[in-house]
Every structure is written in C-alpha cells, then in structure tokens.
Amino acid sequence: MKLIRTGPAGRETPAVLLDEGRAVAVGELLDDYTPRWLAEDGLQRLAEELPGRLDRLPSFDPSTTRLGPPLARPGKIVCVGLNYREHAKEAGAEIPAEPILFMKAPDTVVGPDDVVLIPPGSEATDYEVELAVVIGRTARYLADDADPLAHVAGYAISDDVSERVFQMERGGQWDKGKNCETFNPLGPWLVTADEVPEPQALDLRLAVNGEVRQDSSTSDMIFPVAELVRYISQFMPLYPGDIINTGTPQGVGAGFDPPRFVRPGDEVTVAISGLGAQRGRFERALVEGDER
C-alpha cells in the first residue's frame, strides 16, 4: 500500500493511493497514521479491511490537494552520516568502521512539497536525498540472527536538509545544522515494506532548478538498511513510528568546488524509485520585523 495524508498543515487526513493515480479517503477506518496506529497493527487491519470497502469510500485526485507528511507525529528521527561510499570520498573522509549516528527532531518534518525555510544567517543550506525507514515493530537489542527488516513498516523519501556552517563550524555538534524548522521534507508516500522487497536496489535522484546533482543507488550504502536497524537497536530502542534517515549519496552542495548551496527561490526535486517524488521550494525564513 501507498499511504498518504492530505489537507492543510496540522489538519491532514489519511488516504490510500491507488495504482491508477486516484486515492481513497480512509478516515472512516482510522483516525490517522500515527505511531500508536502502527503499534496496534494498524497496517494489517487496514490491509484486511480496505479491499471490501473500496467501493464505498470517497475517492479523489490527490494532485488537487496538498500532501502532508505520510506519518503523523513521528517519534525520534535517527540519522546516519557518511553512509554512501562515494559520498564519503567526496567529503574526504575514511569509510566509517561503524555507522555514524545523530538525531533530528520530529518537528523538522514537513510535507513533500512544502516550502523549506533558509534560516537567518545561513551561508550554506544544503540538500540530501535519503531513504527514510519507518519502524513498525519495536526493535530492541536485536540479535545477529534476527530479521531486522521484519521491524520495518515501510519506506519514504526524506530530504535531510542541512546548514553546513551551523553543522561543522558552530561548536562541534551536528544538531545545530540539522534541526532548523522545515529541515526534513518527508513523503509523498509511505510505501509499505511488502512493496519494497529489496531496499538496497533503489535509485535516488535530486535536482536543483532542473539540474541533476545527486544520482545514485542504495546499493552504494556502506551499511544496508537491515544492518542499520540491528545496529541502532543496540544503543536505543526503535519504536513504531520512529524514522531512520539512512544517509545520502554523493553530489551534495558541500561536495562541489566551490560549494553549491541552495538559495532563496531554488526548486529542489527529489525522487526514489517506487517511492514517488518531492518538489519543494527554498525561501528565506522571515523574522520579526520582516515584511510579510
């Protein structure tokens, strides 16, 4: 299934995208796609109930309305740094011996086509196409012989927007450059895990104003999705509704010489095979005293 949420920010309602490009509203079957809904086997119940209700549920064209993040009120967002071989090379870094982890606040999440705000004082706002993994079952201290992918509810596109000066030059913590408002467009869909049998064979692409900057595959990951779920579970429990941003391939703005960061008015399109596409615009964040 492809799960979507539509409507104004903060008032989205759940729907399911159909193969023919239509969608059906499923508000009669559930309140919203939340971590609690996932924890209570919501995906299985929806898969069982939906076929018999399709003819009676309201259908609509999702292209006529705003798409919100496909998951409401996500839990923690665990991010992985330098997880693509070619990206590590362009950064001049050694291949990590273990995954590099950092956190991103859930309130950075916005819809896939929402405006991304460049923060005041930014010199180096950057983009990062990433495969987002949404957890569906609690993963805690998974053993080496466990099946980590059995804990995955589905996959989505994430743009791990970053401010490189804040990240690298303002005191040693990446969090400062990763948690500005709107810095995690997510979606357009949450594609359930059964429709993504091989997460290490997905094409990723990102373009700025139509110019392709990132063009790679999840096959270039240093640590694949299954290993990331197992590894992270050794340090913190992963609960339903938590998200793992699995890293970005080469071609980020910081990787060019000179760097090529986004500017107000730039349009960034992001796509992953089978997971849809984002089309977001970057604009300067307004502060007190600015004209609105």
C-alpha positions in Angstrom: 0.0 0.0 0.0 0.9 3.6 -0.5 -0.2 5.7 2.4 -0.7 9.5 2.1 -2.1 12.3 4.2 -3.8 15.3 2.6 -5.1 18.7 3.6 -3.8 21.8 5.4 -0.8 21.5 7.6 -1.8 20.2 11.0 -5.3 19.1 9.7 -4.3 16.3 7.3 -6.5 13.2 6.9 -5.4 9.7 5.9 -5.8 8.2 2.5 -4.5 5.3 0.3 -3.1 5.9 -3.1 -4.4 3.5 -5.8 -2.5 2.2 -8.7 -4.5 4.2 -11.2 -3.4 7.5 -9.6 -6.6 8.0 -7.6 -6.8 7.9 -3.9 -9.4 6.9 -1.4 -10.0 8.6 1.9 -9.9 6.1 4.8 -10.9 8.4 7.7 -13.9 6.1 8.2 -11.5 3.2 9.1 -8.9 5.0 11.2 -8.1 8.4 12.8 -4.7 8.9 11.3 -1.4 7.2 10.5 0.3 7.6 13.9 2.9 5.7 15.8 0.2 4.3 18.1 -1.8 3.1 15.0 1.3 1.3 13.7 2.0 -0.2 17.1 -1.6 -1.6 17.3 -1.2 -3.5 14.0 -2.9 -0.7 12.0 -1.3 -1.7 8.8 -2.5 -5.3 8.9 -6.0 -4.2 9.8 -6.1 -1.7 7.0 -4.9 -4.2 4.5 -7.7 -6.6 5.6 -10.5 -4.0 5.7 -9.7 -1.9 2.7 -10.5 -4.3 -0.2 -14.1 -4.8 0.9 -14.7 -1.1 1.5 -13.1 0.4 -1.7 -16.4 0.9 -3.5 -17.9 2.8 -0.5 -15.0 5.1 0.4 -14.8 8.5 -1.2 -12.2 8.8 -3.9 -10.3 11.9 -5.2 -7.4 13.1 -7.3 -4.5 13.6 -4.8 -2.8 16.1 -7.2 -5.5 18.6 -6.4 -4.7 18.9 -2.8 -1.7 19.4 -0.5 0.2 16.3 0.6 1.4 16.3 4.2 4.0 14.0 5.7 2.7 10.4 5.3 3.2 9.8 9.0 1.6 11.9 11.7 3.6 12.9 14.8 6.6 10.6 14.2 8.8 9.5 17.0 12.5 10.1 17.1 14.4 10.5 13.8 17.8 8.7 13.8 20.1 9.8 11.0 23.2 8.1 9.6 26.1 10.1 8.4 28.6 9.2 5.6 26.7 6.0 4.7 27.5 6.0 1.0 30.9 5.1 -0.3 31.0 7.8 -3.0 29.8 10.5 -0.6 32.5 9.6 1.9 35.0 10.0 -0.9 33.7 13.5 -1.9 33.8 14.5 1.8 37.4 13.4 2.0 36.5 11.0 4.8 37.5 7.5 5.6 34.9 4.8 5.2 33.4 4.5 8.7 34.0 1.3 10.7 30.6 1.7 12.3 27.5 3.8 11.5 27.8 7.5 12.4 24.6 8.4 14.2 22.9 11.7 15.0 19.4 12.8 15.8 16.9 15.1 14.1 13.8 16.5 15.9 10.4 15.3 14.7 9.2 18.9 14.4 11.5 19.4 11.4 9.2 17.2 9.4 7.1 18.9 6.7 5.2 17.8 3.6 7.0 16.7 0.5 6.2 19.9 -1.5 6.2 22.4 1.4 8.4 25.4 1.4 11.8 24.8 3.1 12.9 27.8 5.1 16.5 29.0 4.9 17.3 30.2 8.4 18.6 33.7 9.2 22.3 33.9 9.0 22.6 30.8 6.8 25.6 30.7 4.5 25.4 27.1 3.4 22.0 25.5 3.4 22.3 22.1 1.7 20.2 19.2 0.4 20.4 15.5 0.9 18.2 12.9 -0.7 17.8 9.9 1.6 15.8 6.7 2.0 13.7 7.0 5.2 12.9 3.8 7.0 9.7 3.9 9.2 9.7 1.4 12.1 6.6 -0.7 12.5 7.5 -3.1 15.4 9.7 -2.4 18.4 13.3 -3.3 17.8 15.4 -3.6 21.0 18.9 -5.3 21.2 18.3 -7.3 18.0 20.4 -10.4 17.8 22.8 -11.1 14.9 20.4 -13.9 13.7 17.3 -11.7 13.9 15.4 -10.4 10.8 15.7 -6.6 11.2 13.5 -5.9 8.2 10.6 -7.6 9.9 10.5 -4.5 12.2 10.1 -2.1 9.2 6.6 -0.8 8.4 7.7 0.9 5.2 9.8 3.4 3.3 9.6 7.0 2.2 11.7 9.8 0.7 13.4 12.2 3.1 15.4 15.3 2.3 17.8 15.7 5.2 18.3 19.5 4.8 21.4 20.8 6.5 23.1 24.1 7.2 26.8 23.2 6.8 28.3 26.2 8.7 25.9 25.6 11.7 26.7 21.9 11.4 30.5 22.0 11.2 31.7 25.3 12.5 29.5 26.3 15.4 30.7 24.2 18.3 31.1 20.6 17.2 27.5 19.3 17.3 25.8 18.4 14.1 22.4 19.1 15.7 22.7 22.8 15.1 22.8 22.4 11.4 20.2 19.7 11.2 17.3 20.9 13.2 16.2 24.2 11.8 12.4 24.4 11.1 11.2 22.6 7.9 14.5 20.8 7.5 13.0 17.4 6.9 10.5 17.2 4.0 9.0 13.6 4.1 6.9 11.8 1.5 4.9 12.0 -0.7 4.0 8.4 0.3 4.7 5.8 3.0 5.2 2.7 0.9 4.6 -0.5 2.9 7.5 -2.9 3.2 5.8 -5.6 1.2 6.1 -3.4 -1.9 9.8 -2.8 -1.4 11.3 -6.3 -1.2 14.8 -5.1 -1.8 15.6 -1.7 -0.2 19.2 -2.0 -1.5 18.2 -1.7 -5.1 16.5 1.8 -5.2 17.6 4.6 -7.5 17.9 8.1 -5.8 18.0 11.4 -7.7 17.9 15.0 -6.7 17.9 18.1 -8.9 18.2 21.8 -8.2 16.3 24.0 -10.7 16.2 21.0 -13.0 20.0 20.3 -12.8 20.7 16.8 -11.5 23.1 17.0 -8.6 22.6 13.5 -6.9 22.1 10.4 -9.0 22.9 7.1 -7.2 21.5 3.9 -5.8 21.0 2.5 -2.3 23.4 -0.3 -3.4 26.2 2.1 -2.6 25.3 2.2 1.1 28.1 1.2 3.4 25.7 -0.2 6.0 22.5 -1.5 4.5 19.0 -1.0 6.0 18.9 -4.3 7.8 22.3 -3.7 9.5 21.3 -0.1 10.4 18.1 -1.4 12.2 20.1 -4.1 14.0 22.9 -1.7 14.9 20.8 1.2 16.2 18.7 -1.2 18.3 21.9 -1.9 20.4 22.0 1.7 21.5 18.4 2.8 21.7 15.0 1.1 21.3 13.3 1.7 18.0 9.6 2.1 18.4 6.7 2.1 15.9 6.7 5.5 14.2 10.4 6.1 14.6 12.3 7.0 11.4 15.8 6.2 10.3 17.3 8.6 7.7 19.8 6.2 6.1 22.3 8.6 4.6 22.8 10.5 1.4 24.9 9.7 -1.8 27.5 11.9 -3.5 26.5 15.2 -5.1 25.6 17.4 -2.1 26.2 21.1 -2.4 29.2 20.9 0.0 30.9 18.4 -2.3 31.4 20.8 -5.2 34.4 23.1 -5.6 33.3 25.7 -5.0 30.3 24.6 -2.9 26.9 25.0 -4.5 24.4 25.6 -1.8 20.7 26.4 -2.3 19.4 30.0 -2.4 16.0 31.6 -1.9 13.8 30.7 -4.9 15.5 27.5 -5.8 13.3 24.5 -6.5 14.6 21.1 -5.4 13.1 17.9 -6.8 13.8 14.6 -5.0 12.9 11.1 -6.2 13.5 7.5 -5.2 12.3 4.7 -7.5 8.9 3.3 -6.3 8.6 5.9 -3.6 7.4 8.9 -5.6 8.9 12.4 -5.8 9.1 15.7 -3.9 9.1 19.2 -5.4 10.0 21.8 -2.8 10.9 25.4 -2.9 13.5 27.1 -0.7 12.7 30.5 0.7 14.3 32.8 3.3 12.7 32.5 6.7 11.0 35.6 7.9 12.0 37.0 11.3 10.4 39.6 13.5 10.3 43.0 11.7 10.3 41.5 8.2 7.5 42.4 5.8 5.1 39.6 5.3 
